Structure formats: C-alpha cells, structure tokens
Amino acid sequence: MDPFEELKDRFLHFKNQVYLENLDHYQNLSDNQTPKFMVIACADSRVCPSSILGFQPGEAFTIRNIANLVPPFQHGASEVSAGLEFAVNSLQVANILVVGHSRCGGIRALMSMKRADKSKSFIKDWVSIGKTARLSTEAVAGNLNFELQCKHCEKMMKTDIPHSNLFKELLGN
Ligand SMILES: [Zn+2]
C-alpha cells in the first residue's frame, strides 16, 4: 500500500473512532492546553514518548531532537530553549522529563567524533552540546570498548545537566 494512503487510512480511523467519539474532550482541548509534563526526547523513530508512557493528547508538551539534548543557556536560541520558555512561562508545566534511550545514534555520533576532524556537519555541531558527557565518559570509562563507552555516555546524559542557568533564567530566580 502507498505509505501516504496508509496514513490517510490511519487518520480517518482516528477521526471516526477516536475524535468523533470523544468530541467534547477534543473540543475542550482545542480551546486550551494544560499539560502536566514537558517531554524532551530523542527523535529516534523507535522511542516514541506517547507510546512508551501512554501520553494522550493534551498531556505532554513534547520536543524531540537527536540525542534528546538540552543546549546550555549560553548556546542561545534553539527549539529546545524556546520550548522550555513556553512550557515553563506560558503553560506552567509542573514536570520536565528528559527521555534518553539505549543504542542512541546521536550518542554514537558524539562518541565517535574525531578531535582532529575539522569537517562541517550539522549533526556534529548539534551533538557536541553533549561534550561534557563525552569527556566524563572518557575519563572514567575510556578503557572500555566503544559500545560500552556509548552505553556509559547515554547514562551520563541523565546526570550531565549544564542548563540549570536556563531554568533559573526562565523561572526568574
Ligand atoms: Zn537517540
């Protein structure tokens, strides 16, 4: 089947079986959104926050990017910083959740970057936001093989949060 025909069928199924049967709920949502969560997740097609965590429309304001990175405040404007500003200041979300995952291609790109390589790449520029996690990984797990270093770095991303200044700025304290 043509992939776009399949999407059309899926949309019609949603419209007829979900939307029209819950019309009041969706009409309320069209007027206002009050999500409890902001979610920052990897763009990886296998890691869909709504599927994994069961979010329904209106529950999670979501930004997805390669390797679920949050640039530091000093990085300037990005879709993540704009999303954080909107989620915190306008939507007043109570919880911000960063969803990492194993076997992340973005983390592999970060960990395989050669220091001497001066070639330009959007991916390289983007994932270098996580360089502190890479350096920490190399310091404590540099003796492990590449796969294990990537695994270590994926876990480091949870604890390497260089954007506390951003939250202070957004929250005004
Ligand atoms: Zn990923």
Backbone and ligand atoms as CSV (ligand in chain L), in Angstrom:
chain,resi,resn,atom,element,x,y,z
A,1,MET,N,N,0.848,-1.201,0.000
A,1,MET,CA,C,0.000,0.000,0.000
A,1,MET,C,C,0.885,1.254,0.000
A,2,ASP,N,N,0.455,2.249,-0.732
A,2,ASP,CA,C,1.155,3.536,-0.728
A,2,ASP,C,C,1.237,4.043,0.717
A,3,PRO,N,N,2.432,4.424,1.180
A,3,PRO,CA,C,2.551,4.838,2.591
A,3,PRO,C,C,1.658,6.018,2.952
A,4,PHE,N,N,1.405,6.900,1.999
A,4,PHE,CA,C,0.541,8.051,2.302
A,4,PHE,C,C,-0.930,7.650,2.358
A,5,GLU,N,N,-1.292,6.637,1.550
A,5,GLU,CA,C,-2.659,6.106,1.633
A,5,GLU,C,C,-2.866,5.469,3.008
A,6,GLU,N,N,-1.822,4.786,3.479
A,6,GLU,CA,C,-1.911,4.154,4.796
A,6,GLU,C,C,-2.096,5.224,5.885
A,7,LEU,N,N,-1.345,6.328,5.753
A,7,LEU,CA,C,-1.505,7.406,6.738
A,7,LEU,C,C,-2.908,8.001,6.676
A,8,LYS,N,N,-3.418,8.128,5.461
A,8,LYS,CA,C,-4.776,8.669,5.296
A,8,LYS,C,C,-5.783,7.751,5.999
A,9,ASP,N,N,-5.605,6.448,5.822
A,9,ASP,CA,C,-6.494,5.487,6.495
A,9,ASP,C,C,-6.386,5.614,8.011
A,10,ARG,N,N,-5.149,5.759,8.490
A,10,ARG,CA,C,-4.953,5.884,9.946
A,10,ARG,C,C,-5.626,7.156,10.467
A,11,PHE,N,N,-5.484,8.243,9.702
A,11,PHE,CA,C,-6.090,9.491,10.144
A,11,PHE,C,C,-7.617,9.367,10.177
A,12,LEU,N,N,-8.175,8.765,9.138
A,12,LEU,CA,C,-9.640,8.609,9.107
A,12,LEU,C,C,-10.109,7.718,10.253
A,13,HIS,N,N,-9.310,6.708,10.576
A,13,HIS,CA,C,-9.646,5.849,11.713
A,13,HIS,C,C,-9.644,6.672,13.003
A,14,PHE,N,N,-8.605,7.493,13.185
A,14,PHE,CA,C,-8.533,8.352,14.375
A,14,PHE,C,C,-9.748,9.283,14.416
A,15,LYS,N,N,-10.036,9.923,13.286
A,15,LYS,CA,C,-11.134,10.892,13.251
A,15,LYS,C,C,-12.472,10.233,13.599
A,16,ASN,N,N,-12.714,9.066,13.016
A,16,ASN,CA,C,-14.022,8.424,13.201
A,16,ASN,C,C,-14.129,7.648,14.515
A,17,GLN,N,N,-13.055,6.981,14.904
A,17,GLN,CA,C,-13.123,6.101,16.076
A,17,GLN,C,C,-12.681,6.775,17.380
A,18,VAL,N,N,-11.855,7.795,17.278
A,18,VAL,CA,C,-11.334,8.418,18.497
A,18,VAL,C,C,-11.878,9.843,18.642
A,19,TYR,N,N,-11.648,10.663,17.644
A,19,TYR,CA,C,-12.025,12.072,17.730
A,19,TYR,C,C,-13.541,12.252,17.856
A,20,LEU,N,N,-14.277,11.703,16.929
A,20,LEU,CA,C,-15.735,11.925,16.938
A,20,LEU,C,C,-16.415,11.273,18.137
A,21,GLU,N,N,-15.830,10.202,18.640
A,21,GLU,CA,C,-16.434,9.542,19.806
A,21,GLU,C,C,-16.084,10.243,21.125
A,22,ASN,N,N,-15.123,11.154,21.064
A,22,ASN,CA,C,-14.742,11.921,22.266
A,22,ASN,C,C,-14.747,13.411,21.939
A,23,LEU,N,N,-15.770,13.813,21.240
A,23,LEU,CA,C,-15.821,15.166,20.700
A,23,LEU,C,C,-15.696,16.250,21.775
A,24,ASP,N,N,-16.390,16.087,22.890
A,24,ASP,CA,C,-16.336,17.109,23.950
A,24,ASP,C,C,-14.898,17.300,24.435
A,25,HIS,N,N,-14.232,16.172,24.669
A,25,HIS,CA,C,-12.849,16.220,25.146
A,25,HIS,C,C,-11.972,16.979,24.144
A,26,TYR,N,N,-12.088,16.655,22.869
A,26,TYR,CA,C,-11.227,17.304,21.872
A,26,TYR,C,C,-11.614,18.761,21.662
A,27,GLN,N,N,-12.884,19.086,21.834
A,27,GLN,CA,C,-13.270,20.497,21.716
A,27,GLN,C,C,-12.723,21.312,22.881
A,28,ASN,N,N,-12.721,20.722,24.069
A,28,ASN,CA,C,-12.085,21.396,25.207
A,28,ASN,C,C,-10.600,21.617,24.946
A,29,LEU,N,N,-9.949,20.575,24.386
A,29,LEU,CA,C,-8.521,20.695,24.088
A,29,LEU,C,C,-8.247,21.765,23.044
A,30,SER,N,N,-9.165,21.943,22.121
A,30,SER,CA,C,-8.931,22.963,21.085
A,30,SER,C,C,-8.949,24.363,21.681
A,31,ASP,N,N,-9.612,24.536,22.815
A,31,ASP,CA,C,-9.657,25.852,23.464
A,31,ASP,C,C,-8.443,26.117,24.337
A,32,ASN,N,N,-7.877,25.065,24.903
A,32,ASN,CA,C,-6.847,25.262,25.923
A,32,ASN,C,C,-6.003,24.002,26.094
A,33,GLN,N,N,-4.730,24.183,26.460
A,33,GLN,CA,C,-3.923,23.016,26.836
A,33,GLN,C,C,-3.291,23.278,28.201
A,34,THR,N,N,-3.355,22.296,29.056
A,34,THR,CA,C,-2.735,22.397,30.379
A,34,THR,C,C,-1.951,21.102,30.662
A,35,PRO,N,N,-0.920,20.841,29.858
A,35,PRO,CA,C,-0.161,19.598,30.058
A,35,PRO,C,C,0.582,19.603,31.391
A,36,LYS,N,N,0.638,18.434,32.031
A,36,LYS,CA,C,1.378,18.319,33.297
A,36,LYS,C,C,2.861,18.162,33.034
A,37,PHE,N,N,3.196,17.727,31.826
A,37,PHE,CA,C,4.588,17.404,31.514
A,37,PHE,C,C,5.095,18.162,30.305
A,38,MET,N,N,6.388,18.528,30.376
A,38,MET,CA,C,7.134,18.821,29.171
A,38,MET,C,C,8.083,17.652,28.986
A,39,VAL,N,N,8.138,17.116,27.772
A,39,VAL,CA,C,8.999,15.970,27.494
A,39,VAL,C,C,10.019,16.353,26.431
A,40,ILE,N,N,11.283,16.057,26.709
A,40,ILE,CA,C,12.346,16.241,25.730
A,40,ILE,C,C,12.880,14.842,25.433
A,41,ALA,N,N,12.663,14.390,24.206
A,41,ALA,CA,C,13.012,13.011,23.863
A,41,ALA,C,C,13.830,12.980,22.586
A,42,CYS,N,N,14.471,11.853,22.345
A,42,CYS,CA,C,15.241,11.679,21.118
A,42,CYS,C,C,14.284,11.555,19.931
A,43,ALA,N,N,14.773,11.993,18.773
A,43,ALA,CA,C,13.965,11.891,17.551
A,43,ALA,C,C,13.931,10.468,17.010
A,44,ASP,N,N,14.693,9.569,17.618
A,44,ASP,CA,C,14.752,8.173,17.164
A,44,ASP,C,C,13.337,7.619,16.963
A,45,SER,N,N,13.116,7.026,15.788
A,45,SER,CA,C,11.763,6.554,15.447
A,45,SER,C,C,11.283,5.420,16.350
A,46,ARG,N,N,12.214,4.787,17.066
A,46,ARG,CA,C,11.817,3.650,17.914
A,46,ARG,C,C,11.415,4.073,19.316
A,47,VAL,N,N,11.659,5.345,19.640
A,47,VAL,CA,C,11.451,5.787,21.025
A,47,VAL,C,C,10.401,6.890,21.051
A,48,CYS,N,N,9.148,6.489,21.020
A,48,CYS,CA,C,8.052,7.456,20.961
A,48,CYS,C,C,7.465,7.645,22.367
A,49,PRO,N,N,7.638,8.836,22.962
A,49,PRO,CA,C,7.164,9.038,24.342
A,49,PRO,C,C,5.687,8.709,24.528
A,50,SER,N,N,4.860,9.043,23.558
A,50,SER,CA,C,3.428,8.765,23.712
A,50,SER,C,C,3.157,7.264,23.775
A,51,SER,N,N,3.912,6.487,22.996
A,51,SER,CA,C,3.716,5.030,23.034
A,51,SER,C,C,4.263,4.447,24.324
A,52,ILE,N,N,5.458,4.882,24.719
A,52,ILE,CA,C,6.119,4.296,25.895
A,52,ILE,C,C,5.418,4.700,27.193
A,53,LEU,N,N,5.016,5.968,27.274
A,53,LEU,CA,C,4.473,6.482,28.534
A,53,LEU,C,C,2.966,6.695,28.484
A,54,GLY,N,N,2.368,6.369,27.357
A,54,GLY,CA,C,0.904,6.415,27.260
A,54,GLY,C,C,0.305,7.811,27.308
A,55,PHE,N,N,1.065,8.811,26.866
A,55,PHE,CA,C,0.509,10.173,26.875
A,55,PHE,C,C,-0.641,10.282,25.883
A,56,GLN,N,N,-1.690,10.943,26.313
A,56,GLN,CA,C,-2.815,11.240,25.440
A,56,GLN,C,C,-2.702,12.697,25.000
A,57,PRO,N,N,-3.401,13.087,23.921
A,57,PRO,CA,C,-3.347,14.491,23.503
A,57,PRO,C,C,-3.669,15.427,24.676
A,58,GLY,N,N,-2.842,16.456,24.834
A,58,GLY,CA,C,-3.055,17.418,25.917
A,58,GLY,C,C,-2.242,17.123,27.166
A,59,GLU,N,N,-1.592,15.965,27.241
A,59,GLU,CA,C,-0.880,15.598,28.478
A,59,GLU,C,C,0.591,15.980,28.494
A,60,ALA,N,N,1.211,16.060,27.322
A,60,ALA,CA,C,2.661,16.297,27.304
A,60,ALA,C,C,3.037,17.236,26.166
A,61,PHE,N,N,3.659,18.351,26.534
A,61,PHE,CA,C,4.224,19.262,25.544
A,61,PHE,C,C,5.597,18.681,25.200
A,62,THR,N,N,5.817,18.336,23.935
A,62,THR,CA,C,6.965,17.497,23.589
A,62,THR,C,C,7.888,18.133,22.557
A,63,ILE,N,N,9.184,18.048,22.836
A,63,ILE,CA,C,10.222,18.448,21.882
A,63,ILE,C,C,11.073,17.207,21.648
A,64,ARG,N,N,11.347,16.898,20.392
A,64,ARG,CA,C,12.224,15.762,20.097
A,64,ARG,C,C,13.390,16.241,19.243
A,65,ASN,N,N,14.568,15.763,19.571
A,65,ASN,CA,C,15.752,16.098,18.765
A,65,ASN,C,C,16.750,14.953,18.857
A,66,ILE,N,N,17.800,15.035,18.060
A,66,ILE,CA,C,18.814,13.980,18.067
A,66,ILE,C,C,19.485,13.934,19.433
A,67,ALA,N,N,19.396,12.790,20.084
A,67,ALA,CA,C,20.032,12.503,21.383
A,67,ALA,C,C,19.389,13.228,22.565
A,68,ASN,N,N,18.162,13.698,22.390
A,68,ASN,CA,C,17.422,14.371,23.486
A,68,ASN,C,C,18.287,15.355,24.266
A,69,LEU,N,N,18.926,16.242,23.522
A,69,LEU,CA,C,19.850,17.194,24.146
A,69,LEU,C,C,19.154,18.496,24.526
A,70,VAL,N,N,19.667,19.114,25.587
A,70,VAL,CA,C,19.202,20.433,26.011
A,70,VAL,C,C,20.412,21.359,25.988
A,71,PRO,N,N,20.469,22.264,25.008
A,71,PRO,CA,C,21.636,23.153,24.936
A,71,PRO,C,C,21.721,24.051,26.167
A,72,PRO,N,N,22.950,24.414,26.580
A,72,PRO,CA,C,23.082,25.337,27.709
A,72,PRO,C,C,22.541,26.716,27.339
A,73,PHE,N,N,22.227,27.504,28.330
A,73,PHE,CA,C,21.675,28.847,28.121
A,73,PHE,C,C,22.553,29.659,27.175
A,74,GLN,N,N,23.873,29.520,27.341
A,74,GLN,CA,C,24.825,30.310,26.553
A,74,GLN,C,C,24.757,29.982,25.067
A,75,HIS,N,N,24.167,28.857,24.717
A,75,HIS,CA,C,24.053,28.418,23.323
A,75,HIS,C,C,23.138,29.342,22.522
A,76,GLY,N,N,22.299,30.083,23.213
A,76,GLY,CA,C,21.376,30.984,22.514
A,76,GLY,C,C,20.076,30.282,22.145
A,77,ALA,N,N,19.373,30.866,21.191
A,77,ALA,CA,C,18.053,30.345,20.836
A,77,ALA,C,C,18.156,28.986,20.143
A,78,SER,N,N,17.270,28.100,20.520
A,78,SER,CA,C,17.121,26.809,19.845
A,78,SER,C,C,15.671,26.405,20.042
A,79,GLU,N,N,15.247,25.376,19.333
A,79,GLU,CA,C,13.850,24.957,19.524
A,79,GLU,C,C,13.631,24.444,20.940
A,80,VAL,N,N,14.693,23.911,21.547
A,80,VAL,CA,C,14.552,23.409,22.921
A,80,VAL,C,C,14.393,24.580,23.901
A,81,SER,N,N,15.242,25.609,23.753
A,81,SER,CA,C,15.135,26.737,24.692
A,81,SER,C,C,13.805,27.467,24.507
A,82,ALA,N,N,13.361,27.610,23.253
A,82,ALA,CA,C,12.056,28.244,23.019
A,82,ALA,C,C,10.936,27.390,23.614
A,83,GLY,N,N,11.057,26.078,23.452
A,83,GLY,CA,C,10.047,25.173,24.008
A,83,GLY,C,C,10.012,25.217,25.521
A,84,LEU,N,N,11.201,25.275,26.143
A,84,LEU,CA,C,11.274,25.363,27.605
A,84,LEU,C,C,10.644,26.663,28.097
A,85,GLU,N,N,10.964,27.751,27.410
A,85,GLU,CA,C,10.410,29.046,27.815
A,85,GLU,C,C,8.887,29.013,27.751
A,86,PHE,N,N,8.357,28.478,26.663
A,86,PHE,CA,C,6.904,28.422,26.509
A,86,PHE,C,C,6.274,27.478,27.542
A,87,ALA,N,N,6.897,26.310,27.720
A,87,ALA,CA,C,6.332,25.320,28.649
A,87,ALA,C,C,6.325,25.842,30.082
A,88,VAL,N,N,7.416,26.502,30.480
A,88,VAL,CA,C,7.533,26.962,31.867
A,88,VAL,C,C,6.748,28.251,32.092
A,89,ASN,N,N,6.956,29.229,31.215
A,89,ASN,CA,C,6.349,30.549,31.455
A,89,ASN,C,C,4.881,30.632,31.055
A,90,SER,N,N,4.504,29.982,29.965
A,90,SER,CA,C,3.124,30.101,29.491
A,90,SER,C,C,2.252,28.927,29.926
A,91,LEU,N,N,2.731,27.714,29.697
A,91,LEU,CA,C,1.912,26.541,30.057
A,91,LEU,C,C,2.032,26.190,31.531
A,92,GLN,N,N,3.101,26.669,32.152
A,92,GLN,CA,C,3.376,26.390,33.562
A,92,GLN,C,C,3.332,24.896,33.871
A,93,VAL,N,N,4.055,24.130,33.063
A,93,VAL,CA,C,4.122,22.690,33.305
A,93,VAL,C,C,4.775,22.437,34.665
A,94,ALA,N,N,4.313,21.392,35.328
A,94,ALA,CA,C,4.847,21.090,36.661
A,94,ALA,C,C,6.079,20.187,36.581
A,95,ASN,N,N,6.245,19.474,35.479
A,95,ASN,CA,C,7.310,18.475,35.391
A,95,ASN,C,C,7.996,18.531,34.040
A,96,ILE,N,N,9.324,18.465,34.062
A,96,ILE,CA,C,10.086,18.391,32.809
A,96,ILE,C,C,10.822,17.055,32.810
A,97,LEU,N,N,10.556,16.297,31.763
A,97,LEU,CA,C,11.076,14.937,31.684
A,97,LEU,C,C,11.971,14.815,30.450
A,98,VAL,N,N,13.222,14.369,30.657
A,98,VAL,CA,C,14.116,14.109,29.527
A,98,VAL,C,C,14.181,12.594,29.338
A,99,VAL,N,N,13.784,12.149,28.147
A,99,VAL,CA,C,13.720,10.706,27.878
A,99,VAL,C,C,14.911,10.285,27.019
A,100,GLY,N,N,15.884,9.641,27.647
A,100,GLY,CA,C,17.012,9.084,26.915
A,100,GLY,C,C,16.732,7.635,26.569
A,101,HIS,N,N,17.622,7.029,25.831
A,101,HIS,CA,C,17.407,5.613,25.480
A,101,HIS,C,C,18.731,4.957,25.113
A,102,SER,N,N,18.728,3.645,25.089
A,102,SER,CA,C,19.935,2.913,24.729
A,102,SER,C,C,20.088,2.861,23.209
A,103,ARG,N,N,21.285,2.562,22.768
A,103,ARG,CA,C,21.622,2.457,21.335
A,103,ARG,C,C,21.249,3.718,20.566
A,104,CYS,N,N,21.545,4.854,21.152
A,104,CYS,CA,C,21.197,6.144,20.551
A,104,CYS,C,C,22.227,6.515,19.476
A,105,GLY,N,N,21.750,6.737,18.249
A,105,GLY,CA,C,22.645,7.112,17.157
A,105,GLY,C,C,23.322,8.448,17.410
A,106,GLY,N,N,22.628,9.367,18.091
A,106,GLY,CA,C,23.217,10.664,18.397
A,106,GLY,C,C,24.389,10.530,19.356
A,107,ILE,N,N,24.243,9.634,20.333
A,107,ILE,CA,C,25.337,9.411,21.289
A,107,ILE,C,C,26.517,8.730,20.586
A,108,ARG,N,N,26.210,7.829,19.674
A,108,ARG,CA,C,27.286,7.184,18.897
A,108,ARG,C,C,28.048,8.248,18.096
A,109,ALA,N,N,27.292,9.184,17.505
A,109,ALA,CA,C,27.939,10.260,16.736
A,109,ALA,C,C,28.829,11.105,17.641
A,110,LEU,N,N,28.319,11.413,18.835
A,110,LEU,CA,C,29.100,12.201,19.798
A,110,LEU,C,C,30.379,11.467,20.187
A,111,MET,N,N,30.239,10.175,20.496
A,111,MET,CA,C,31.380,9.408,20.980
A,111,MET,C,C,32.381,9.076,19.878
A,112,SER,N,N,31.942,9.105,18.613
A,112,SER,CA,C,32.862,8.730,17.531
A,112,SER,C,C,33.497,9.945,16.854
A,113,MET,N,N,33.159,11.145,17.315
A,113,MET,CA,C,33.747,12.344,16.720
A,113,MET,C,C,35.256,12.354,16.939
A,114,LYS,N,N,35.969,12.641,15.864
A,114,LYS,CA,C,37.441,12.731,15.971
A,114,LYS,C,C,37.816,14.179,16.261
A,115,ARG,N,N,38.670,14.353,17.240
A,115,ARG,CA,C,39.042,15.720,17.621
A,115,ARG,C,C,39.716,16.480,16.474
A,116,ALA,N,N,40.507,15.752,15.660
A,116,ALA,CA,C,41.257,16.421,14.588
A,116,ALA,C,C,40.378,16.692,13.354
A,117,ASP,N,N,39.192,16.098,13.326
A,117,ASP,CA,C,38.319,16.236,12.149
A,117,ASP,C,C,37.683,17.627,12.139
A,118,LYS,N,N,38.034,18.414,11.143
A,118,LYS,CA,C,37.511,19.787,11.063
A,118,LYS,C,C,36.351,19.909,10.072
A,119,SER,N,N,35.895,18.775,9.526
A,119,SER,CA,C,34.800,18.845,8.547
A,119,SER,C,C,33.533,19.357,9.221
A,120,LYS,N,N,32.697,20.026,8.435
A,120,LYS,CA,C,31.464,20.597,8.981
A,120,LYS,C,C,30.331,19.592,8.866
A,121,SER,N,N,29.530,19.562,9.880
A,121,SER,CA,C,28.363,18.676,9.856
A,121,SER,C,C,27.358,19.219,10.863
A,122,PHE,N,N,26.107,19.321,10.461
A,122,PHE,CA,C,25.072,19.783,11.391
A,122,PHE,C,C,24.958,18.822,12.571
A,123,ILE,N,N,25.075,17.528,12.270
A,123,ILE,CA,C,24.958,16.525,13.341
A,123,ILE,C,C,26.078,16.722,14.361
A,124,LYS,N,N,27.293,16.877,13.835
A,124,LYS,CA,C,28.457,17.058,14.717
A,124,LYS,C,C,28.290,18.307,15.594
A,125,ASP,N,N,27.874,19.394,14.973
A,125,ASP,CA,C,27.686,20.634,15.739
A,125,ASP,C,C,26.633,20.449,16.828
A,126,TRP,N,N,25.566,19.722,16.464
A,126,TRP,CA,C,24.471,19.543,17.424
A,126,TRP,C,C,24.892,18.653,18.590
A,127,VAL,N,N,25.428,17.458,18.274
A,127,VAL,CA,C,25.722,16.522,19.372
A,127,VAL,C,C,26.876,17.000,20.244
A,128,SER,N,N,27.682,17.932,19.727
A,128,SER,CA,C,28.794,18.431,20.556
A,128,SER,C,C,28.274,19.165,21.800
A,129,ILE,N,N,26.983,19.471,21.822
A,129,ILE,CA,C,26.365,20.028,23.035
A,129,ILE,C,C,26.604,19.081,24.220
A,130,GLY,N,N,26.705,17.786,23.916
A,130,GLY,CA,C,26.903,16.794,24.986
A,130,GLY,C,C,28.356,16.488,25.275
A,131,LYS,N,N,29.265,17.385,24.881
A,131,LYS,CA,C,30.697,17.067,25.016
A,131,LYS,C,C,31.144,16.842,26.459
A,132,THR,N,N,30.470,17.487,27.410
A,132,THR,CA,C,30.851,17.263,28.811
A,132,THR,C,C,30.620,15.801,29.199
A,133,ALA,N,N,29.519,15.232,28.711
A,133,ALA,CA,C,29.233,13.815,28.995
A,133,ALA,C,C,30.280,12.929,28.321
A,134,ARG,N,N,30.695,13.315,27.119
A,134,ARG,CA,C,31.732,12.532,26.432
A,134,ARG,C,C,33.037,12.582,27.223
A,135,LEU,N,N,33.419,13.774,27.670
A,135,LEU,CA,C,34.669,13.901,28.425
A,135,LEU,C,C,34.613,13.109,29.723
A,136,SER,N,N,33.463,13.165,30.399
A,136,SER,CA,C,33.305,12.401,31.643
A,136,SER,C,C,33.393,10.908,31.360
A,137,THR,N,N,32.796,10.491,30.258
A,137,THR,CA,C,32.837,9.071,29.882
A,137,THR,C,C,34.273,8.639,29.607
A,138,GLU,N,N,34.984,9.465,28.845
A,138,GLU,CA,C,36.373,9.109,28.518
A,138,GLU,C,C,37.235,9.047,29.781
A,139,ALA,N,N,36.903,9.921,30.745
A,139,ALA,CA,C,37.703,9.946,31.975
A,139,ALA,C,C,37.504,8.685,32.809
A,140,VAL,N,N,36.278,8.200,32.891
A,140,VAL,CA,C,36.033,7.052,33.781
A,140,VAL,C,C,35.824,5.726,33.054
A,141,ALA,N,N,35.560,5.783,31.737
A,141,ALA,CA,C,35.284,4.528,31.026
A,141,ALA,C,C,36.064,4.436,29.722
A,142,GLY,N,N,37.110,5.258,29.604
A,142,GLY,CA,C,37.891,5.292,28.372
A,142,GLY,C,C,38.579,3.985,28.038
A,143,ASN,N,N,38.710,3.097,29.029
A,143,ASN,CA,C,39.364,1.808,28.794
A,143,ASN,C,C,38.396,0.754,28.244
A,144,LEU,N,N,37.101,1.075,28.226
A,144,LEU,CA,C,36.108,0.111,27.749
A,144,LEU,C,C,35.994,0.174,26.223
A,145,ASN,N,N,35.364,-0.856,25.630
A,145,ASN,CA,C,35.200,-0.823,24.177
A,145,ASN,C,C,34.154,0.231,23.785
A,146,PHE,N,N,34.063,0.512,22.487
A,146,PHE,CA,C,33.225,1.618,22.012
A,146,PHE,C,C,31.763,1.464,22.435
A,147,GLU,N,N,31.231,0.234,22.310
A,147,GLU,CA,C,29.818,0.010,22.661
A,147,GLU,C,C,29.557,0.349,24.132
A,148,LEU,N,N,30.458,-0.097,24.983
A,148,LEU,CA,C,30.275,0.151,26.416
A,148,LEU,C,C,30.469,1.626,26.756
A,149,GLN,N,N,31.365,2.277,26.020
A,149,GLN,CA,C,31.531,3.726,26.239
A,149,GLN,C,C,30.255,4.476,25.850
A,150,CYS,N,N,29.632,4.054,24.722
A,150,CYS,CA,C,28.372,4.697,24.304
A,150,CYS,C,C,27.303,4.486,25.375
A,151,LYS,N,N,27.243,3.268,25.886
A,151,LYS,CA,C,26.260,2.946,26.929
A,151,LYS,C,C,26.491,3.833,28.161
A,152,HIS,N,N,27.748,3.967,28.519
A,152,HIS,CA,C,28.098,4.808,29.665
A,152,HIS,C,C,27.682,6.252,29.408
A,153,CYS,N,N,27.967,6.734,28.203
A,153,CYS,CA,C,27.657,8.128,27.866
A,153,CYS,C,C,26.139,8.359,27.891
A,154,GLU,N,N,25.368,7.364,27.407
A,154,GLU,CA,C,23.898,7.507,27.455
A,154,GLU,C,C,23.432,7.717,28.895
A,155,LYS,N,N,24.079,7.014,29.814
A,155,LYS,CA,C,23.695,7.172,31.224
A,155,LYS,C,C,24.195,8.494,31.786
A,156,MET,N,N,25.364,8.940,31.295
A,156,MET,CA,C,25.915,10.226,31.754
A,156,MET,C,C,24.983,11.379,31.398
A,157,MET,N,N,24.290,11.245,30.265
A,157,MET,CA,C,23.444,12.344,29.810
A,157,MET,C,C,22.364,12.667,30.837
A,158,LYS,N,N,22.005,11.672,31.627
A,158,LYS,CA,C,20.988,11.900,32.655
A,158,LYS,C,C,21.500,12.840,33.739
A,159,THR,N,N,22.803,12.710,34.011
A,159,THR,CA,C,23.326,13.476,35.136
A,159,THR,C,C,24.048,14.738,34.705
A,160,ASP,N,N,24.358,14.819,33.403
A,160,ASP,CA,C,25.071,15.991,32.895
A,160,ASP,C,C,24.047,17.034,32.477
A,161,ILE,N,N,23.685,17.871,33.408
A,161,ILE,CA,C,22.649,18.863,33.113
A,161,ILE,C,C,23.265,20.250,33.214
A,162,PRO,N,N,23.819,20.732,32.078
A,162,PRO,CA,C,24.519,22.013,32.111
A,162,PRO,C,C,23.586,23.202,31.947
A,163,HIS,N,N,22.279,22.981,32.018
A,163,HIS,CA,C,21.344,24.049,31.670
A,163,HIS,C,C,20.626,24.623,32.882
A,164,SER,N,N,21.200,24.401,34.087
A,164,SER,CA,C,20.496,24.911,35.258
A,164,SER,C,C,20.305,26.427,35.179
A,165,ASN,N,N,21.262,27.104,34.504
A,165,ASN,CA,C,21.117,28.557,34.358
A,165,ASN,C,C,19.887,28.907,33.539
A,166,LEU,N,N,19.590,28.048,32.560
A,166,LEU,CA,C,18.418,28.294,31.724
A,166,LEU,C,C,17.156,28.272,32.569
A,167,PHE,N,N,17.052,27.259,33.436
A,167,PHE,CA,C,15.869,27.182,34.293
A,167,PHE,C,C,15.786,28.379,35.213
A,168,LYS,N,N,16.951,28.781,35.752
A,168,LYS,CA,C,16.942,29.955,36.655
A,168,LYS,C,C,16.442,31.173,35.895
A,169,GLU,N,N,16.949,31.312,34.656
A,169,GLU,CA,C,16.557,32.465,33.842
A,169,GLU,C,C,15.062,32.429,33.548
A,170,LEU,N,N,14.561,31.245,33.144
A,170,LEU,CA,C,13.157,31.126,32.794
A,170,LEU,C,C,12.256,31.339,33.990
A,171,LEU,N,N,12.708,30.845,35.127
A,171,LEU,CA,C,11.868,30.941,36.310
A,171,LEU,C,C,12.067,32.262,37.036
A,172,GLY,N,N,13.039,33.046,36.584
A,172,GLY,CA,C,13.247,34.369,37.146
A,172,GLY,C,C,13.845,34.353,38.530
A,173,ASN,N,N,14.636,33.317,38.851
A,173,ASN,CA,C,15.332,33.322,40.150
A,173,ASN,C,C,16.704,32.713,40.026
L,1,ZN,ZN,ZN,18.629,8.663,20.273
